[in-house]
Amino acid sequence: MKHLYSLQLTACCLLLAANCYSQSPDFSVYLIGDAGNDTVTNKTMTLLQNDALTKPNSAILFLGDNIYPQGLETLSKSEKKRRLSEKRLLSQVEPLKTYKGQVYFVPGNHDWKQGKWQGLKYIKEEARYVEAYFKNTEVSNRNEHTFIPQNGLPGPYSVMLTEKIRLIAIDTQWWLQSQFFHKTPKPDGLNRKQTTANFYRELDSLLNAAKINNEKVVIAAHHPMFTNGHHSSRLEPLRSLVNYMPLQFFGLIGLNRMLVQDIPQPRYYKMCKKLLATFNKYEHLIVVAGHEHTLQYFEDGNNTHIVSGSGSKRSHINKNRYKANFMNDTENGFFRLDFYGDGSVKANIFGSTTGGIIHEQKVK
């Protein structure tokens, strides 16, 4: 008899869960990263467009590397390169002309001129272009900032997507961009150390306010905290060599710039450690990123980490370093987070080769 009651209870729970997800979500958030490699709208963006246009009560987050190989070229450099980089950006924004939801772009390392000199200039130019473009569209935040954080600063930049869903944008490249000749902006009167300290105080304050107000929080950045792709590779002897400052003057600066984009590199690792220390003080955060050209889903404690970086590129997954709930490196695609009135959240993972949802995941 006890066994029968257990089966009945299980059946009821499954029925309730199925009924919940059969209802339309209150709000949806699309996650697409590294979509800036194509000069015409690709299958992945078309799939996102077709789905998003049916869901005006939603937001689309572009998770960095919006223009390959090194951001939006300035007109003063090369008219040909400028036109090419504009085409790569237009391939993403033009399908959203009649979209009535919200659109946000966060920057990635390639938008920062691939970590090179004048990266800040390129970031500001991309922000200006994106925001000017959306002024003449139907997106609901067209009169507000659509490229966040602003002015090459690290953030955190907070915006309420709904009364109970908070988006916090972080420019993680700010910590990785600064090298011997590459300076990053700071608020007036503050040095890098003070800017970093202020960032973590403000981030903690925002997360605490969200907790008190019982808000769902989506934290968007370009660089992931967890990945099983090539950005988690271990090349420690070589890293130690290129981090030795005198050697950077003998042709290794470019190599250092490349390796700083991998989690084991000391500055990236330090950034991850400090961010995770703040995140892990709270529960039910959804941390989303691109950078790795794959689709991955992780759970760390009571928080969720999503990698959605196969908007226009794909890379190989090494399935050994971090325990993942889901991984895919065979499809270009994106995530759609569905938020329901009872507080539940579901992740839908789309693949453009399949042409629809390839996996569904209940979010913690």
C-alpha positions as CSV (number, residue, x, y, z in Angstrom):
1,M,0.0,0.0,0.0
2,K,2.8,2.4,0.9
3,H,4.5,1.6,-2.4
4,L,1.2,2.4,-4.2
5,Y,0.9,5.8,-2.5
6,S,4.5,6.6,-3.5
7,L,3.7,5.8,-7.1
8,Q,0.6,8.0,-7.0
9,L,2.6,10.9,-5.5
10,T,5.3,10.6,-8.1
11,A,2.6,10.5,-10.9
12,C,1.0,13.6,-9.4
13,C,4.3,15.5,-9.3
14,L,5.1,14.6,-12.9
15,L,1.6,15.7,-14.0
16,L,2.0,19.0,-12.2
17,A,5.4,19.6,-13.7
18,A,4.1,18.8,-17.2
19,N,1.0,21.0,-16.7
20,C,3.3,23.9,-15.6
21,Y,5.4,23.7,-18.7
22,S,2.4,23.3,-21.0
23,Q,1.4,26.8,-20.0
24,S,3.0,29.8,-21.7
25,P,5.9,31.3,-19.8
26,D,5.5,34.8,-18.3
27,F,8.8,35.9,-19.8
28,S,11.6,34.4,-21.9
29,V,15.3,35.3,-22.2
30,Y,17.3,34.2,-25.3
31,L,21.0,33.6,-24.9
32,I,23.2,33.7,-28.0
33,G,27.0,34.3,-28.0
34,D,29.8,34.6,-30.5
35,A,27.4,35.3,-33.3
36,G,29.6,37.8,-35.2
37,N,31.4,35.6,-37.8
38,D,28.9,35.7,-40.7
39,T,28.3,38.6,-43.1
40,V,24.7,37.4,-43.8
41,T,22.1,36.1,-41.4
42,N,22.9,32.5,-40.7
43,K,20.5,29.6,-39.8
44,T,21.0,30.1,-36.1
45,M,19.9,33.7,-36.2
46,T,17.0,32.8,-38.5
47,L,15.9,30.2,-36.0
48,L,16.1,32.6,-33.1
49,Q,14.3,35.3,-35.1
50,N,11.4,33.0,-36.0
51,D,11.0,31.9,-32.4
52,A,11.5,35.4,-30.8
53,L,9.1,37.2,-33.1
54,T,6.3,35.1,-31.6
55,K,7.3,36.0,-28.0
56,P,7.3,39.8,-27.6
57,N,7.3,39.4,-23.8
58,S,11.0,38.5,-23.9
59,A,14.6,39.7,-24.1
60,I,17.6,38.7,-26.3
61,L,21.1,38.8,-24.8
62,F,24.1,38.8,-27.2
63,L,26.9,37.4,-25.1
64,G,29.9,39.0,-26.7
65,D,32.3,38.5,-29.7
66,N,29.6,40.2,-31.7
67,I,32.1,41.1,-34.5
68,Y,35.0,38.9,-35.6
69,P,37.9,39.1,-35.8
70,Q,38.5,42.3,-33.9
71,G,35.4,44.4,-33.4
72,L,33.9,47.3,-35.4
73,E,36.7,48.8,-37.4
74,T,36.9,52.6,-37.3
75,L,36.4,54.4,-40.6
76,S,39.8,56.1,-40.2
77,K,41.5,52.7,-40.5
78,S,40.1,51.0,-43.6
79,E,36.8,51.6,-45.4
80,K,36.8,48.0,-46.7
81,K,37.4,46.5,-43.2
82,R,34.7,48.8,-41.8
83,R,32.1,47.6,-44.3
84,L,33.0,44.0,-43.6
85,S,32.7,44.4,-39.8
86,E,29.4,46.3,-40.2
87,K,28.0,43.4,-42.3
88,R,28.8,41.0,-39.5
89,L,27.0,43.1,-36.9
90,L,24.0,43.7,-39.3
91,S,23.6,40.0,-39.8
92,Q,22.5,39.9,-36.1
93,V,20.5,43.1,-35.7
94,E,18.6,43.3,-39.0
95,P,16.5,40.2,-38.2
96,L,15.2,42.0,-35.1
97,K,13.9,45.2,-36.7
98,T,10.3,44.2,-35.9
99,Y,11.0,42.4,-32.7
100,K,9.1,44.0,-29.8
101,G,11.0,42.6,-26.9
102,Q,14.2,43.9,-25.3
103,V,17.7,43.5,-26.8
104,Y,21.1,43.8,-25.0
105,F,24.7,43.3,-26.2
106,V,27.6,42.6,-23.8
107,P,31.2,42.9,-25.2
108,G,33.7,40.1,-25.6
109,N,37.4,40.0,-26.2
110,H,37.1,40.2,-30.0
111,D,34.9,43.3,-29.6
112,W,37.8,44.8,-27.6
113,K,39.9,44.6,-30.8
114,Q,40.9,41.0,-29.8
115,G,42.7,42.4,-26.7
116,K,44.9,44.7,-28.8
117,W,45.8,48.4,-28.5
118,Q,42.8,50.8,-29.0
119,G,40.4,48.1,-27.8
120,L,38.5,50.8,-25.8
121,K,38.0,52.9,-29.0
122,Y,36.5,49.9,-30.8
123,I,34.1,49.0,-27.9
124,K,32.8,52.6,-27.8
125,E,32.3,52.6,-31.6
126,E,30.3,49.3,-31.5
127,A,28.2,50.6,-28.6
128,R,27.4,53.8,-30.6
129,Y,26.5,51.9,-33.7
130,V,24.3,49.3,-31.9
131,E,22.4,51.9,-30.0
132,A,21.9,54.2,-33.0
133,Y,20.6,51.2,-35.0
134,F,18.0,50.1,-32.5
135,K,16.6,53.7,-32.2
136,N,14.8,53.1,-35.5
137,T,13.4,49.7,-34.6
138,E,10.5,48.3,-32.6
139,V,12.5,46.9,-29.7
140,S,11.0,48.0,-26.4
141,N,14.2,49.4,-25.0
142,R,15.2,51.3,-28.1
143,N,15.4,54.6,-26.1
144,E,17.6,53.1,-23.4
145,H,21.0,51.5,-23.5
146,T,21.2,48.3,-25.5
147,F,25.0,47.9,-25.3
148,I,26.0,47.2,-21.6
149,P,28.0,47.9,-19.5
150,Q,28.8,51.4,-20.9
151,N,32.1,53.1,-21.7
152,G,34.3,50.1,-21.4
153,L,33.8,49.9,-17.6
154,P,33.4,46.5,-15.9
155,G,29.9,47.2,-14.5
156,P,28.0,45.7,-12.8
157,Y,25.2,47.2,-14.9
158,S,21.7,46.3,-13.6
159,V,18.4,46.5,-15.5
160,M,15.0,45.1,-14.6
161,L,13.7,43.0,-17.4
162,T,10.4,42.6,-15.5
163,E,9.4,43.5,-12.0
164,K,10.9,40.3,-10.8
165,I,13.7,39.4,-13.3
166,R,16.9,41.4,-12.9
167,L,19.7,41.4,-15.5
168,I,23.2,42.2,-14.3
169,A,25.8,42.7,-17.1
170,I,29.5,42.4,-16.5
171,D,32.4,43.3,-18.9
172,T,34.8,40.5,-18.0
173,Q,37.3,41.5,-20.7
174,W,38.0,44.6,-18.6
175,W,40.2,42.5,-16.3
176,L,41.9,40.6,-19.1
177,Q,42.4,43.6,-21.5
178,S,44.9,45.6,-19.4
179,Q,48.5,44.6,-20.2
180,F,51.7,46.6,-20.2
181,F,50.6,48.9,-23.0
182,H,46.9,48.4,-22.8
183,K,45.1,50.6,-20.3
184,T,41.4,50.2,-19.4
185,P,39.0,53.0,-18.3
186,K,38.3,53.7,-14.6
187,P,35.9,56.1,-12.9
188,D,37.4,59.5,-12.2
189,G,39.9,59.5,-9.4
190,L,40.0,55.7,-8.9
191,N,42.8,53.4,-9.7
192,R,42.4,49.8,-11.0
193,K,42.4,48.3,-7.5
194,Q,39.8,50.7,-6.2
195,T,37.6,50.2,-9.3
196,T,37.7,46.4,-8.7
197,A,36.9,46.8,-5.0
198,N,33.9,49.1,-5.9
199,F,32.7,46.6,-8.5
200,Y,32.5,43.7,-6.0
201,R,30.8,45.9,-3.4
202,E,28.2,47.0,-5.9
203,L,27.7,43.5,-7.3
204,D,27.2,42.1,-3.8
205,S,24.8,44.9,-3.0
206,L,22.7,44.2,-6.2
207,L,22.5,40.5,-5.4
208,N,21.5,41.2,-1.8
209,A,18.8,43.6,-3.0
210,A,17.5,40.9,-5.5
211,K,17.4,38.4,-2.7
212,I,15.4,40.7,-0.4
213,N,13.0,41.4,-3.2
214,N,12.7,37.8,-4.2
215,E,13.9,38.5,-7.8
216,K,15.3,36.1,-10.4
217,V,18.8,37.1,-11.4
218,V,20.5,36.6,-14.8
219,I,24.1,37.6,-14.8
220,A,25.5,38.1,-18.3
221,A,29.2,38.2,-19.3
222,H,31.3,37.0,-22.1
223,H,33.7,34.7,-20.2
224,P,32.4,31.6,-18.5
225,M,33.3,30.4,-15.0
226,F,33.1,26.8,-16.2
227,T,33.7,25.2,-19.6
228,N,34.9,21.8,-21.0
229,G,36.1,23.3,-24.2
230,H,39.5,24.4,-25.3
231,H,39.4,27.5,-23.1
232,S,39.8,25.2,-20.1
233,S,43.0,23.7,-21.5
234,R,46.1,23.4,-19.2
235,L,49.3,24.9,-20.7
236,E,50.8,25.9,-17.4
237,P,54.6,25.8,-18.3
238,L,53.9,28.0,-21.3
239,R,51.7,30.3,-19.4
240,S,54.4,30.8,-16.7
241,L,56.8,31.7,-19.5
242,V,54.6,34.3,-21.2
243,N,53.6,35.9,-17.9
244,Y,57.2,36.7,-17.2
245,M,57.2,40.4,-18.1
246,P,60.7,40.8,-19.7
247,L,59.9,38.1,-22.2
248,Q,56.8,40.0,-23.4
249,F,59.1,42.5,-25.1
250,F,60.6,39.7,-27.2
251,G,57.6,38.8,-29.3
252,L,55.5,36.9,-26.7
253,I,52.9,39.7,-26.1
254,G,50.6,38.3,-28.8
255,L,50.9,34.8,-27.3
256,N,50.1,36.1,-23.8
257,R,47.1,37.9,-25.2
258,M,45.9,34.6,-26.7
259,L,46.4,32.5,-23.5
260,V,44.8,35.1,-21.2
261,Q,41.5,34.0,-22.7
262,D,41.8,30.5,-21.0
263,I,40.6,29.8,-17.5
264,P,43.9,28.5,-16.2
265,Q,45.7,31.8,-17.1
266,P,46.4,33.5,-13.7
267,R,44.4,36.7,-14.4
268,Y,41.4,34.8,-15.8
269,Y,41.6,32.3,-12.9
270,K,41.8,35.1,-10.3
271,M,38.8,36.8,-11.9
272,C,36.7,33.5,-11.8
273,K,37.7,32.9,-8.2
274,K,36.5,36.3,-7.0
275,L,33.3,36.3,-9.0
276,L,32.4,32.8,-7.8
277,A,33.1,33.8,-4.2
278,T,30.4,36.5,-4.6
279,F,28.0,34.4,-6.6
280,N,28.2,31.5,-4.1
281,K,26.9,33.7,-1.3
282,Y,23.5,33.5,-3.0
283,E,21.2,30.9,-4.5
284,H,19.4,30.4,-7.8
285,L,21.5,32.8,-9.8
286,I,21.7,32.1,-13.6
287,V,25.1,33.0,-14.9
288,V,25.3,33.1,-18.7
289,A,28.3,33.4,-21.0
290,G,29.6,32.8,-24.5
291,H,33.3,32.7,-25.4
292,E,33.4,28.9,-25.9
293,H,31.8,27.9,-29.2
294,T,29.6,25.2,-27.7
295,L,26.4,24.7,-25.7
296,Q,26.9,23.7,-22.1
297,Y,24.9,23.7,-18.9
298,F,26.5,23.4,-15.4
299,E,25.2,23.5,-11.8
300,D,27.5,24.8,-9.1
301,G,26.0,24.6,-5.7
302,N,22.6,26.2,-5.9
303,N,23.5,28.3,-9.0
304,T,23.3,27.6,-12.7
305,H,26.0,28.3,-15.3
306,I,25.3,28.4,-19.0
307,V,27.7,28.6,-21.9
308,S,25.9,29.6,-25.1
309,G,28.7,30.5,-27.5
310,S,27.9,28.7,-30.8
311,G,26.0,31.5,-32.5
312,S,28.2,31.4,-35.6
313,K,31.2,29.1,-34.7
314,R,31.7,25.6,-33.2
315,S,34.7,24.2,-31.2
316,H,35.5,20.9,-29.6
317,I,34.5,19.8,-26.1
318,N,37.0,18.1,-23.8
319,K,34.6,16.2,-21.5
320,N,36.9,15.8,-18.5
321,R,37.4,18.9,-16.4
322,Y,34.0,20.0,-15.1
323,K,30.9,17.9,-14.5
324,A,28.2,19.1,-16.8
325,N,24.4,18.4,-17.0
326,F,24.5,19.0,-20.7
327,M,27.1,19.6,-23.4
328,N,26.9,19.8,-27.2
329,D,29.6,20.7,-29.7
330,T,27.9,19.5,-32.9
331,E,25.2,22.2,-33.3
332,N,25.3,25.9,-33.7
333,G,22.5,27.2,-31.5
334,F,21.3,29.2,-28.5
335,F,19.4,28.9,-25.2
336,R,15.9,30.2,-24.3
337,L,15.1,30.6,-20.6
338,D,11.4,30.4,-19.8
339,F,10.3,32.0,-16.6
340,Y,6.9,30.9,-15.2
341,G,4.5,32.5,-12.7
342,D,5.1,29.9,-10.0
343,G,8.9,30.8,-9.9
344,S,10.1,27.9,-12.0
345,V,12.5,28.3,-14.9
346,K,13.2,26.0,-17.8
347,A,16.1,26.1,-20.2
348,N,15.3,25.2,-23.8
349,I,18.4,24.5,-26.0
350,F,18.0,25.1,-29.7
351,G,20.2,23.6,-32.5
352,S,20.1,25.1,-36.0
353,T,21.1,21.8,-37.6
354,T,18.2,20.0,-36.0
355,G,16.1,23.1,-36.5
356,G,14.5,23.3,-33.1
357,I,14.8,22.3,-29.4
358,I,17.5,19.6,-28.8
359,H,17.3,19.5,-25.0
360,E,15.2,20.8,-22.2
361,Q,16.5,21.4,-18.6
362,K,14.7,22.4,-15.4
363,V,16.8,25.2,-13.9
364,K,17.5,25.1,-10.1
